[in-house]
Amino acid sequence: MLTMIGTGAVFFTMIFAEKKGWLDVEKAKTIINIGMMSGICIALLYFVHILSKMF
């Protein structure tokens, strides 16, 4: 739950910064892509870790 709230706060902050002109669209896309890729990698590593503890 805390992760979802934190992620939402980051995205809303990025939207606010983009609307104010502090962050351009390309930087926002890059940050979002890196965040999604790292989240997927962490989820897969956690899944493999849980599987290794089961067997």
N, C-alpha and C positions, 0 to 999 in steps of 0.2 A: 504494500500500500504506500509506504514511504517512497519507494522508487517511482511509482506512478505520479505521485504528487510532485516530486523533484523534477521528473522529466517534463511534466506539464508546465511547471514554473520556468524551466529553461526555454521551452518553446514559446511561451507567452512573452518572455523577456526578449527573445530574438525577434518576435513579431513587432513588439514595441520599439526596439532599436532600429528595425528596418523602416518602420513608418516615420520615425524621427530623423532618419537619414544618417544615423551613426554606423549603419552596417549596410553594405550593398547586397544585392540579390545573389551574386555569385558566391560571396563569402558565406551567406546564409545556407545556400545549397550545399556547399562543401562541408560546413559544420554538421548539417543534418545527415549527409551521406556518411561521414566518418562516425557519427554517433550511432547510426543504424547498423553499420558494419561491425563496430565494436560490441554493440549489444547482442548481435547474432552470434559473434564469436564467443562471448562470455557465456551465453545460454548453451551453446554446443559443448563448451569445455565443462560447464557444470553438469550437463547431462552425461557426458563421458565419465566424470568423476563419480556421479551417483551409480552409474552402471558398474564401475570398477569396484565399488564397495559392496555391491550385491553379490558378485561372484568371486 
